Amino acid sequence: MTERVNLSNISIVLHMPRHPENIGAAARCMCNMGLSQLAVVKPKNYIPEKVHKLATHVAADIVEDIKFYETLKEALLGYNYVVGTTARLGGERQVVSSPSKLAKKLIPISFENRVAVVFGPEDRGLSNEDIRLCHALVTIPTAEFSSLNLSQAVMLMCYEIFTAGRTENEEFVPRLANRHELDGMYD
C-alpha cells in the first residue's frame, strides 16, 4: 500500500490548538491515512475526554502517544525537514506548494529523514516567526473562504501524503469473452 513513503518518519504537529475536539479529530484523520506520530505544542484547552471522544477508539493509540511541547522550536528539534501550512500568502510566504506537489516531494525525503507537517492555531495560523522554522510551505487551495477547520486541513494533507506514497496498481483487465462465448450467451 504505502511502500514508497515512510509514514513512520512523518509527524503532524499542532501548534497551539484552541479546541480539544480538533486534536481528537486530527488524530482520527491521521489514523485513517496511516500516520501515527502526533505532537501538540502548548494546547490552549486540553481536555482528554473531548480529545478521545472525537478520536474514537480507532485513534486511541495516537492520542495516548501524543508528545507535548511548550514551544514550537522545541517540538521541531528532532526533525530534518519541516513543512508549514498556511492560508495566507505574500510577505515571507513567497514560495508555497500545493498539497499534492509537496506530498510527492516528501516521498524520497521521508525514507531517511524525519518530517514534521506543522499546523497553526485555528484563529490565526502560523506566525511569521513560526514560518521561519520551516523548510517549505504548503497552502490548500480553496474558493474565496480560505479558512479550513484544523482537522479538515490535517485530513487533506494526510490524504495527499498517503496517496502520493501508494504504488500504482496495474489496472485489472479481466479476460474478455470471445465471439463464440458471446454468441452462446445471447442464444
C-alpha positions as CSV (number, residue, x, y, z in Angstrom):
1,M,0.0,0.0,0.0
2,T,2.5,2.7,1.1
3,E,5.8,1.2,0.0
4,R,7.0,4.4,-1.5
5,V,6.7,6.6,1.6
6,N,8.0,6.1,5.2
7,L,4.9,7.2,7.1
8,S,6.6,6.4,10.4
9,N,9.0,9.2,9.7
10,I,6.2,11.8,9.1
11,S,4.7,13.6,12.1
12,I,1.8,16.0,12.4
13,V,2.5,18.9,14.7
14,L,-0.4,21.0,16.0
15,H,0.9,24.4,17.3
16,M,-1.3,25.9,20.0
17,P,-4.6,24.3,19.0
18,R,-7.5,26.0,20.7
19,H,-10.1,23.2,20.7
20,P,-9.5,19.7,22.1
21,E,-12.0,18.3,19.7
22,N,-9.8,19.3,16.8
23,I,-6.9,17.4,18.3
24,G,-9.0,14.3,18.5
25,A,-10.4,14.7,15.0
26,A,-6.9,15.3,13.7
27,A,-5.7,12.0,15.4
28,R,-8.6,10.2,13.7
29,C,-7.7,11.6,10.3
30,M,-4.1,10.5,10.8
31,C,-5.2,7.0,11.7
32,N,-7.3,6.8,8.6
33,M,-4.3,7.7,6.4
34,G,-1.7,5.6,8.2
35,L,0.2,8.3,10.1
36,S,0.7,7.8,13.8
37,Q,3.1,10.5,15.2
38,L,1.3,13.5,16.7
39,A,2.9,16.3,18.5
40,V,1.0,19.1,20.2
41,V,2.5,22.4,21.2
42,K,1.0,24.4,24.1
43,P,-2.6,23.5,23.6
44,K,-4.9,26.2,24.9
45,N,-7.6,24.0,26.4
46,Y,-6.6,20.3,26.5
47,I,-9.4,18.2,27.9
48,P,-8.6,14.5,27.4
49,E,-12.2,13.3,27.4
50,K,-13.0,15.7,24.5
51,V,-9.9,14.7,22.6
52,H,-10.8,10.9,23.0
53,K,-14.4,11.5,22.0
54,L,-13.5,12.7,18.5
55,A,-10.5,10.5,18.1
56,T,-12.8,7.5,18.8
57,H,-11.3,4.1,19.9
58,V,-9.7,3.7,16.5
59,A,-7.1,6.5,17.1
60,A,-6.8,6.0,20.9
61,D,-3.2,4.8,20.5
62,I,-2.3,8.0,18.6
63,V,-3.9,10.1,21.4
64,E,-2.2,8.2,24.1
65,D,1.2,8.7,22.4
66,I,0.9,12.4,21.8
67,K,4.1,14.3,22.5
68,F,3.5,17.6,24.3
69,Y,5.9,20.6,24.0
70,E,6.0,24.1,25.4
71,T,7.4,25.7,22.2
72,L,7.3,25.0,18.5
73,K,11.1,25.3,18.3
74,E,11.4,22.5,21.0
75,A,8.9,20.4,19.2
76,L,10.8,20.6,15.9
77,L,14.3,19.8,17.3
78,G,14.3,16.2,16.1
79,Y,13.1,16.9,12.5
80,N,15.2,17.1,9.4
81,Y,12.5,18.7,7.2
82,V,9.7,20.9,8.4
83,V,6.6,21.9,6.4
84,G,4.4,24.7,7.5
85,T,0.8,25.1,6.4
86,T,-0.6,28.5,5.7
87,A,-3.7,30.1,4.2
88,R,-2.0,33.5,4.0
89,L,0.3,34.4,1.1
90,G,2.7,37.2,0.5
91,G,5.4,38.7,2.7
92,E,7.6,35.9,4.0
93,R,5.3,33.3,2.4
94,Q,6.5,33.6,-1.2
95,V,7.3,30.0,-2.3
96,V,4.2,27.9,-1.5
97,S,3.5,24.4,-2.8
98,S,0.1,22.7,-3.3
99,P,-0.5,19.6,-1.0
100,S,-0.1,17.2,-3.9
101,K,3.2,18.6,-5.1
102,L,4.6,18.8,-1.6
103,A,3.4,15.2,-0.8
104,K,5.4,13.9,-3.8
105,K,8.4,15.8,-2.6
106,L,8.1,14.2,0.8
107,I,8.3,10.6,-0.6
108,P,12.1,10.5,-1.0
109,I,12.8,12.8,1.9
110,S,10.8,10.5,4.3
111,F,13.0,7.5,3.7
112,E,15.9,8.7,5.7
113,N,14.6,11.9,7.4
114,R,12.1,12.8,10.0
115,V,9.5,15.1,8.6
116,A,7.1,17.4,10.5
117,V,4.0,19.0,9.0
118,V,3.0,21.9,11.2
119,F,-0.5,23.4,11.6
120,G,-1.0,26.7,13.4
121,P,-3.7,27.9,15.8
122,E,-7.3,27.8,14.4
123,D,-7.8,31.5,14.8
124,R,-4.7,32.9,13.2
125,G,-2.5,30.1,11.7
126,L,1.3,30.1,11.9
127,S,3.1,33.4,12.7
128,N,6.0,34.7,10.6
129,E,8.3,33.6,13.4
130,D,6.8,30.1,13.1
131,I,7.2,30.1,9.3
132,R,10.9,30.9,9.7
133,L,11.3,27.4,11.3
134,C,10.0,25.7,8.2
135,H,11.9,24.4,5.1
136,A,8.8,24.5,2.9
137,L,5.3,25.9,2.9
138,V,2.0,24.5,1.7
139,T,-1.4,26.0,1.2
140,I,-4.6,24.2,0.5
141,P,-6.3,25.9,-2.4
142,T,-9.9,26.9,-1.7
143,A,-12.5,29.2,-3.1
144,E,-12.9,32.7,-1.6
145,F,-13.3,31.5,2.0
146,S,-9.8,30.1,2.8
147,S,-10.3,29.1,6.4
148,L,-10.5,25.4,6.9
149,N,-11.2,23.6,10.2
150,L,-7.9,22.4,11.6
151,S,-8.8,18.7,11.4
152,Q,-10.0,19.2,7.8
153,A,-6.7,20.6,6.8
154,V,-4.9,17.7,8.6
155,M,-7.0,15.2,6.7
156,L,-6.3,16.8,3.3
157,M,-2.5,16.8,4.0
158,C,-2.5,13.3,5.3
159,Y,-4.6,12.1,2.4
160,E,-2.2,13.7,-0.1
161,I,0.8,12.1,1.7
162,F,-0.8,8.7,1.8
163,T,-1.9,8.7,-1.9
164,A,1.5,10.1,-3.1
165,G,3.1,7.2,-1.4
166,R,0.9,4.5,-2.9
167,T,2.3,2.4,-5.7
168,E,0.3,2.5,-8.8
169,N,-1.6,-0.8,-9.1
170,E,-1.8,-2.2,-12.5
171,E,-5.3,-1.8,-13.9
172,F,-7.2,-5.0,-13.7
173,V,-8.3,-6.2,-17.1
174,P,-10.5,-9.3,-17.0
175,R,-10.3,-12.0,-19.6
176,L,-12.8,-10.9,-22.2
177,A,-15.3,-13.2,-23.8
178,N,-14.5,-14.3,-27.3
179,R,-17.1,-14.1,-30.1
180,H,-18.1,-17.8,-29.6
181,E,-18.8,-17.2,-25.9
182,L,-20.7,-14.0,-26.6
183,D,-22.9,-15.8,-29.2
184,G,-23.6,-18.6,-26.8
185,M,-24.7,-16.1,-24.1
186,Y,-27.2,-14.5,-26.4
187,D,-28.7,-17.7,-27.7
